[in-house]
Amino acid sequence: MKISFIGAGNLAWHLAIAFENAGHPVSEVYSRDVDHARRLVSMLYDARLNPDLNFAESSSDLFVLAIPDDAIEEVTARLVLPENAILVHTSGSKPLEVLRRLMDIYSDVPVRTGVFYPLQTFTESTPALSFDDIPLCIEADDPDTEERLVALGQEMSSVVYLVDSQERKVLHLAAVFACNFTNYLLGVAKDLTDAEELEFDLLKPLIEETIRKALDAPHPAQVQTGPARRGDLDTISLHLDFLSDKPELLQVYQLLSDGIQRTVVRTQRS
Ligand SMILES: NC(=O)c1ccc[n+]([C@@H]2O[C@H](COP(=O)([O-])OP(=O)(O)OC[C@H]3O[C@@H](n4cnc5c(N)ncnc54)[C@H](OP(=O)(O)O)[C@@H]3O)[C@@H](O)[C@H]2O)c1
């Protein structure tokens, strides 16, 4: 397949390279900021910059929307695609029918729609990730498109699933807790140690063991430790005192400690 990208950010950086490594050239990249598109183009074999959202003359088969979820509707409404192109978005939470509806309204030619959602975290300009084990969640509005997207996915990854919009929404919500919130909390830990000029590196074996144990356990709650798990209320009070001049962190600490304590009660009951 020949592929074009709309968006050149975190996901596009890794996905475009992965498509090329699987033998599917990226021919065009569009981004709102031309220099941004240029940076991605420079990483690819033979791609060129598309200066606007008019792809009417493109020879690509697949058009990948790699822009923030909230920009999908506005950008798709302005997109001009060639006849019988496949347009996919890469969002965890946008239902497929949003693309279908937009194409029905705005496209003058028939366009097929689908979803190609890689369940991983991507950051632009970091070394290209291998997609071998990255789950690819596929959805399409007709069987032929579904088959083509699954075949493409299987050339990149050994973990390809058909996932409908409702299932994908739940997977994405779970991913926000598992990945985004965990990463935010690691940032909080880094700021706390930095403020006292302590080495964040001291925490790294603990972070690694926490993740390893949680992944190996039947349920992460079963390997929960810490003051909230033990019911060490004096220690919790000390921590809350320490955070008294940081009201946002204090709220986060309290909310998470309450959650852990409720989980302990539930686990004991079951
Ligand atoms: N990052 C991840 O870990 C990840 C994982 C799985 C799925 N996804 C999905 O991938 C999609 C892209 O996410 P991302 O993290 O790659 O986002 P991102 O890095 O923020 O995407 C940036 C790209 O979107 C363009 N853009 C931003 N706002 C825009 C707007 N209002 N109108 C038009 N273009 C706009 C930017 O253009 P300029 O910079 O040129 O202005 C740039 O090309 C999302 O649907 C997301 O759910 C992301």
The ligand as an SDF file (V2000), in Angstrom:
LIG
                    3D

 48 52  0  0  0  0  0  0  0  0999 V2000
    1.0080    9.6520   21.1360 N   0  0  0  0  0  0  0  0  0  0  0  0
    0.5650    8.4850   21.4900 C   0  0  0  0  0  0  0  0  0  0  0  0
    1.1350    7.8520   22.3970 O   0  0  0  0  0  0  0  0  0  0  0  0
   -0.6290    7.8690   20.7930 C   0  0  0  0  0  0  0  0  0  0  0  0
   -0.8550    6.4830   20.9390 C   0  0  0  0  0  0  0  0  0  0  0  0
   -1.9120    5.9000   20.2640 C   0  0  0  0  0  0  0  0  0  0  0  0
   -2.7780    6.6940   19.4970 C   0  0  0  0  0  0  0  0  0  0  0  0
   -2.5560    8.0330   19.4140 N   0  0  0  0  0  0  0  0  0  0  0  0
   -3.4830    8.8280   18.5960 C   0  0  0  0  0  0  0  0  0  0  0  0
   -2.7680    9.4460   17.5490 O   0  0  0  0  0  0  0  0  0  0  0  0
   -3.3740   10.6990   17.2190 C   0  0  0  0  0  0  0  0  0  0  0  0
   -2.2800   11.7580   17.2280 C   0  0  0  0  0  0  0  0  0  0  0  0
   -1.7440   11.8250   18.5330 O   0  0  0  0  0  0  0  0  0  0  0  0
   -0.2860   12.4210   18.7690 P   0  0  0  0  0  0  0  0  0  0  0  0
    0.0900   12.1130   20.1750 O   0  0  0  0  0  0  0  0  0  0  0  0
    0.6070   12.0240   17.6530 O   0  0  0  0  0  0  0  0  0  0  0  0
   -0.6530   13.9680   18.6770 O   0  0  0  0  0  0  0  0  0  0  0  0
    0.3300   15.1750   18.4520 P   0  0  0  0  0  0  0  0  0  0  0  0
    1.7540   14.7760   18.5700 O   0  0  0  0  0  0  0  0  0  0  0  0
   -0.1510   16.2720   19.3250 O   0  0  0  0  0  0  0  0  0  0  0  0
   -0.0320   15.5200   16.9270 O   0  0  0  0  0  0  0  0  0  0  0  0
    0.5230   16.5910   16.3860 C   0  0  0  0  0  0  0  0  0  0  0  0
    0.0800   16.7070   14.9290 C   0  0  0  0  0  0  0  0  0  0  0  0
   -1.2780   17.1520   14.8420 O   0  0  0  0  0  0  0  0  0  0  0  0
   -1.2950   18.4430   14.2390 C   0  0  0  0  0  0  0  0  0  0  0  0
   -2.3240   19.2580   14.9080 N   0  0  0  0  0  0  0  0  0  0  0  0
   -2.4230   19.5520   16.2100 C   0  0  0  0  0  0  0  0  0  0  0  0
   -3.5230   20.2800   16.4590 N   0  0  0  0  0  0  0  0  0  0  0  0
   -4.1250   20.4590   15.2640 C   0  0  0  0  0  0  0  0  0  0  0  0
   -5.2920   21.1430   14.8630 C   0  0  0  0  0  0  0  0  0  0  0  0
   -6.0930   21.7570   15.7290 N   0  0  0  0  0  0  0  0  0  0  0  0
   -5.6010   21.1260   13.5380 N   0  0  0  0  0  0  0  0  0  0  0  0
   -4.7940   20.5000   12.6470 C   0  0  0  0  0  0  0  0  0  0  0  0
   -3.6730   19.8390   12.9630 N   0  0  0  0  0  0  0  0  0  0  0  0
   -3.3520   19.8030   14.2680 C   0  0  0  0  0  0  0  0  0  0  0  0
    0.0830   19.0050   14.4610 C   0  0  0  0  0  0  0  0  0  0  0  0
    0.3290   19.9980   13.5190 O   0  0  0  0  0  0  0  0  0  0  0  0
    1.5240   21.0580   13.6500 P   0  0  0  0  0  0  0  0  0  0  0  0
    2.4520   20.6090   14.7540 O   0  0  0  0  0  0  0  0  0  0  0  0
    2.1790   21.0050   12.3210 O   0  0  0  0  0  0  0  0  0  0  0  0
    0.8760   22.3470   13.9660 O   0  0  0  0  0  0  0  0  0  0  0  0
    0.9190   17.7560   14.2550 C   0  0  0  0  0  0  0  0  0  0  0  0
    1.0570   17.4010   12.9120 O   0  0  0  0  0  0  0  0  0  0  0  0
   -4.4680   10.9590   18.2460 C   0  0  0  0  0  0  0  0  0  0  0  0
   -5.7030   10.6210   17.6730 O   0  0  0  0  0  0  0  0  0  0  0  0
   -4.1240    9.9970   19.3680 C   0  0  0  0  0  0  0  0  0  0  0  0
   -5.2550    9.5600   20.0760 O   0  0  0  0  0  0  0  0  0  0  0  0
   -1.5050    8.6490   20.0300 C   0  0  0  0  0  0  0  0  0  0  0  0
  1  2  1  0
  2  3  2  0
  2  4  1  0
  4  5  1  0
  4 48  2  0
  5  6  2  0
  6  7  1  0
  7  8  2  0
  8  9  1  0
  8 48  1  0
  9 10  1  0
  9 46  1  0
 10 11  1  0
 11 12  1  0
 11 44  1  0
 12 13  1  0
 13 14  1  0
 14 15  2  0
 14 16  1  0
 14 17  1  0
 17 18  1  0
 18 19  2  0
 18 20  1  0
 18 21  1  0
 21 22  1  0
 22 23  1  0
 23 24  1  0
 23 42  1  0
 24 25  1  0
 25 26  1  0
 25 36  1  0
 26 27  1  0
 26 35  1  0
 27 28  2  0
 28 29  1  0
 29 30  1  0
 29 35  2  0
 30 31  1  0
 30 32  2  0
 32 33  1  0
 33 34  2  0
 34 35  1  0
 36 37  1  0
 36 42  1  0
 37 38  1  0
 38 39  2  0
 38 40  1  0
 38 41  1  0
 42 43  1  0
 44 45  1  0
 44 46  1  0
 46 47  1  0
M  CHG  2   8   1  16  -1
M  END
$$$$
